[in-house]
Amino acid sequence: MKKAFVNGKVVTPKGIVKGSLVIEDGKISGVVSGKAKADYIEDVKGAYLLPGFFDTHLHGGGGYSSSQGRYDAKLKVFVGKEEEYPENFQQILKTHARHGTTSMILSTATDSEENINKFMKAGCEVINNYSNGARLLGLDIEGVFIKDTAYSGAQEPRYFRKPDVKYFDRIMKLSGWNIKRTLVAPEWGAPAVNFVKHLVRNGVVPGVGHSGASYADFMKAYDAGVKVIIHCGNGPMSQNFKGGGVLDALFHLRGKICAELICDYHHLNPVWVSSFLKNFNFNVLGVTDSMFVLGRDDIKEFGKAGNTAVVKKDIILMKHKANCLCGSKLSMDRAFQNFLNIFMKNLTGYLTGPLFAKPIKFDKALIEVSKLLSLNPAKLYGFDKEIGTLEKGKRADVVIMQIKKTGSDYKCTVKKVIANGKAI
């Protein structure tokens, strides 16, 4: 059946088209000015049509943790039954789909080998058995190969391990060869460099985060194939005015490497968001790093890494670890809104000056912000021929969003989400 969403503002790579988006058999069959003929016509009443968001770093949602299973709020414990994991993943996908996420790479934190095995098996099953809603496109190992506990953040140090090719190959097989990204701490030295090369040979994107590496160690890992900085500015990460650290290397590499940014205004001050956007030449991915508490206002605290995590209105903090965040409560629609406001205010960043030489026009800002949450991740992980933009032949993953200016800020509200041509 041919469907047309008319009277919209379709955000495309070449500009914003006032007209219609036409969908047929789960694919985009056309973007046309004015109205279009179709079997089903829906008037979006001037709303914006954006490519579906692709979140490449998150840990859960709706009360379900990717690593530890379903959270029982009454008993205040995780229920880690292996047979429940595939359904847990489906619930995570549904929770984030309501906020415009139509594609996802799901992350596991540092955890027991038992739980990571469950994660890999469930991921394989869900990836290979897509039904409806947001699509799981791959899996991510975030915390296992951290070295220095000083850079652990909210990760559990007792499960840290040296980069191990045999271990990786074992869990890669369990995942159905669906691991798309893996964190490596370069301060492991030669084992890290060899591991990065092994990841590249296996089609996995190597990333660096939670790292106290020196500038020299980081550059060796970069030369071996590191392509992305995991939650840049967080983790934490090293900086050294004497010999240089991770942050020093990133400011040297600029747009040659991609950076994840958690734009919730807590992980990064908006001024630093502006700095990183400009420094990396907008080679940036907007990610959520969202935890299982997203969408569950009844959960006020939970156990994490031998500590207690306290859940507040829009932030999660480790109770007994100063200034330590535990993932986020961010959704991709809120990240889009925050990035858009930073762009439109032409925010001046630390060290880098204003984001643009002159204020950006609204339509241009929408296109550029859309890239951060849709096209850039699709390019990095090799899915850009299928998703990331609203163009003929691509999968019909669409966010219908109302955008209104209130005072000096823009408010973005998701009205409808379409994945694979079907409304979620």
N, C-alpha and C positions, 0 to 999 in steps of 0.2 A: 504493500500500500504506500502510495506517495503522500507525504505529509508536508505541509508548508506552514512555517511560522512567519506571519506577516506583520507589517507595521512595526518593524523593529529596527534597531541600529546594529548591524552585524559587524563585529570587530574582526577584520581580516589583516593579513600582513601588509597589504597595499593601501589600506585605509578603512574607514568606517562607511559601510554601505547602508543607506536608508532604504530599507526594502524587506526582502524575504529570504529566509533560509529554507531550502527544500531538501528533504530527506527521503531516501528510498532504500529499502532492504538494509537498514542499519548504516548506510553510508550517506555522505553529503553529496547530493546530485546537482546542487547549484546554489549560488548566491546571486540574487537578482535585484535590480532596482525596482521599486514599486511592488505590486502584488503579484502573486504567482497562483497558477491553477494546480489543484491537488485533490486527492480523495478526502483528505482531512485538512482543514484549515483552522489555525488558531491565531487569534489576534493578540499580540504581546503588548499592545498599547504603549508603544514607544520605549519599551525596555531594551537594554543592551543584550546582545547575544555574544557570549564569549566562548572560546574553546574550553572544554572541561579541564579542571585543574589536575595536575599530576604531582602528588605528594610523594617524595622519595625518601622521607625519613620520618617515621612515626612508630609508636610502640603500643598503641591501643586506642580504645574508645568505647563508650557505652557500658563500661563496667567490665570490659574484657581486655586482658593483658596478652600481648603477643607471646611473651615468654612464660608467664606463670599461670595463665588460664583465667577462668571466671572468678571475679571477686564477689565473695559473699559478704555483703555489707552488715548483716546481722551478726555473723560470727567473726567478722573482721579478719578473714583469711582468704587466700586464693585456693580455688579448687582446681587442681592441675590434672584432671582426668584426661588421659590421652585421647580417648574416644570423643571428647567434647571439643578438642582443639579446632577441627575444621569448622564447626558451627561457630565457635568463638571468633574465628577469622571472618566469617560471613557477617557477624554482628559488627565487627570493627569496620568492615567495608560499608555496611548500611549506615552506620553512624556518621562516617565522614562524607558519604555521598550526599547527605542532606545539606552539607555545606559547600557543595560544588565539586568535590573530589570525584573524578570519574576513573582515574587510574592511580595505582599505588605500588610502591615498593615498601614492604613491611619489614621493620627492623627488630632484631633481638638484642636486648641488653646483655651484659655479662651475666652468665647464669650457669647452673650446673649442666654437665654434659647431658644428663637425662632430659632436662627441660629444652635444651637446644635441639636435641634429637626430635622431640615432639614437635617443636616449631618447624623444623625442616620437613618432616613427613606431612604435617598438616598443610604447609605452604604448597608443597608439590601437589597434593590432592585438590586444593582450591584453585590453583593456577590451571590445572588440567581439566577442571570441571566447572567452567564458568556457566552461571545460570542467568542472572540478571543483576543490574545495579553496577556499582563501581567494580572495576576489574583489577585483580591482583596480577601484577606483571613481573614480580620478582621478589627476592629476599635479600636481606642485608645483615651482616654481622658487624654490630657496632663495637662492642666493648671487650671482646675476648683477648685481643692482642695488645692491650695497654701494658705498659711496663711500670711506670713510676706512680706510686700511690698518691703522691702530691698532686697528680693531675687526674685523679680518678673521678672527681665530681661526685655524682650520685651512683656511680657504678660500684659493684661489689669486688674489692681487691682480691679476695680469696680465690676467685675464679680466673684471675689473669694467667696467661700462659704465653710462653715464647712462641713466635710464629713457627708453625709446624705444618709442613706440606702434607704429611701423611694424615694428620688430623683433619685438615681442610678437605682433602680428597674424599675422606670418609663421609663427612657431612654434606659435601657437594653432591655425592651420589644419593644420599638420603633425600636431598632437596629436588631430585630429578633434574640436576644441573641447572637449577633456577636461581642460584646465588648471583646477584648482579653487582653487589658492592661489598667491600670488606675494609674495615678500619685497620690500619697498621701504625704502630708507634715507631718512627724511624730510629729512636734512641736504642733499639735492640741491636743496631749496627748491621753487620753482614747478614745475620738471619732475616732481618727486615728487608734488606735489599733483595735477597734471593727470593723471599716470599712474594714481594711486589712483582718481580719478574714472572713468578709462577702464576699469579693472579692474571696478569696480562695475557699470558699464553692460553689461559682458560676462559678468556673473554669476560673477565670480572674487572670492574672499575675499582682500582685501589684508591683509598682515601686516607687522610691523616686527620686525627683529632685526639683529644685527651693526651696531648703530647708535650713533653718537656725537651724535645730535641733541640740540638744546636743548629745554627744555620747550616753548617757543613753537613751534618747528618740528614737534615731535611732535603738539601739539594741532591744528595746521593739517592734518596728515595724518589725524588721528583724525576731525576734522570733515568731511574729504573722504570718509571711509568705511572707515578701518582698523578691523578687527574683532578681530585676534588678535595677541598677542605671541609671537614665535617663540622657543622654548626660553628662557623668562623666567629672568633671572639669569645667563644664559650668552651667549656670542656674540663678544665681551662687549657690555655696554650701558653707556650714560653715566649718571652721577649727579653732581650739582653743587649744593652747598649755597648757592651764590651766586645763580645764575639758574635753576637747575633743569635736569634732564636727563630721559632716558627713564624711569628708575626713579621720579623725583619725580612725573612725569605719571601713572604707573601707580598710585601710592599715592593720587593725587588722584581718578582715575577709578573705582577700586575695581571693583565688579561690573559696570560698564558695558562693560568690555572683557574678552575671554577671554584666558587665559594658558596656554601649553603649559608643562608641567613634566616634566623628565627625572628621574624619581625612582629613581636608581641609587645615591644616597648619595655620589656623586662630583661630579656636575655641580652638585648643591645639597646643602649640609648639611641633614639632616632638620629642623633648627630653622628654616631658611629655607623649607623646603617648608611647614611649619606656618604660617609668617608669610604666605606667598603664598596659601595656601588660604583663610585667614581674610580677608586683605585683599581678595581678588577675590570674596568671598562664594561660594566654591566654584564659580565660573564658570571652571573649569579643565579642561584636557585632559591626560590622561596620555599621553605619547608616548615612543618609545624613542630616536629619532635614531640608530638602529642602523646599523652599518657591515657591510661584506661579510664581516668576520672572525667574525661570530656563527656558532657551530656549526663553526668550523674551528680547532681547537686547534693545528694544525700551522703556522699562520702567526704568526711572532713579530715581524716588522717589515715595513714596505712604504714605498715612496716616496709622499710626499704634499706638494703645494704647494712643490716644490723642497726639501723637507726629508725627514726620516725619521720615520715614526710607529712607536712601539714598542708592541707588544701584550702586555699583562700579563694576569693571571688574569681580571679583570673591568673593565678600564679600558684605554683607548688614549691614549697621550701623545705629543705632538710632541717629538722628541729634542732639538732645538736651539732651542726656543722655550719659555721658562719658563712653567710652570703653564698650559699650553695643551692642552686635551683635543681629541681628533679623533673626534667622534661618540662612539658607545658600543658596548658589547657587551650592552646591556640587551634583555630580551625582555618582552613585555607581562604574562606571568604573574608574573615577578619584580617588575615595577612594581606590579602589583596587591597582591602580598604586602607590599611596602614601604609603600605607602599605607595598607594595612589596619593595619599595626603602628603607624604614626604616629597614625592615628585612635584605635586602642584604648588607646594610651598617653596620649592627650590632650596631646600634646607642646606645651610652651610655646614660642612663636615669638618672634623678635626683634621688639621694638616692639609686638607685638600681644597678648601674653599667651597663656594656654591656648587650644587650638584650640576647645574648647567650654566653656560656662559650667559644665557638670558632665559627668562621663565619659559617653560614648555607649555605648548597649547594642550588643552584638555584631551582632544582626540588622539594626539600623539602620545600623551601620557598613558592612556588606556591601552594602546597597542604595546608600548614598551613594558608596562607592568604585567600585561598578559603573558609576555615572553618569559618573565621570571618564574611564573607559576605553571606554564604549560609547554611552550616550545623549548626553552633551555633544558629542562630535565629530559624532554623527549629526545633531544639531540645527544645529550651526554650518554644516555643509556641505549641509544640506537633504535628508538621507536618513532622518530620524526617523520617517517614515510607513512605512518598509520595515524598518528595523533599529534596534537600540539598547536594546530591552526585550524580555522574553519575554511577549508578549501575542498573543491570537488574531488571525490574519490577517497577522502579520509573518513575515518570512523566518525559517526555522528554522536560525538560527545560534546554536549553543549550546556553552558550555564546561562540561564535567563536571569538577568540581574537588573534591578532598579537602582539607579544611582542619583542621589539628590544632594544638593549642597545645603548644609545647615550652618549658618554662621561662616566661619573660616574653614570648616571641614566638610568633607564629602562622606556621606553615609551610603554603604553598599548593602543591599538586601537581596538575597537569593529568592527568586519567585518560583523557579522550576529548574530541575536538573534532568537532563536527557543523557542516557548512557547507551551506546550501541543502538541508537535510534528509538529507545523506549524511555518513557518517563519513569523516574525513580519515585 
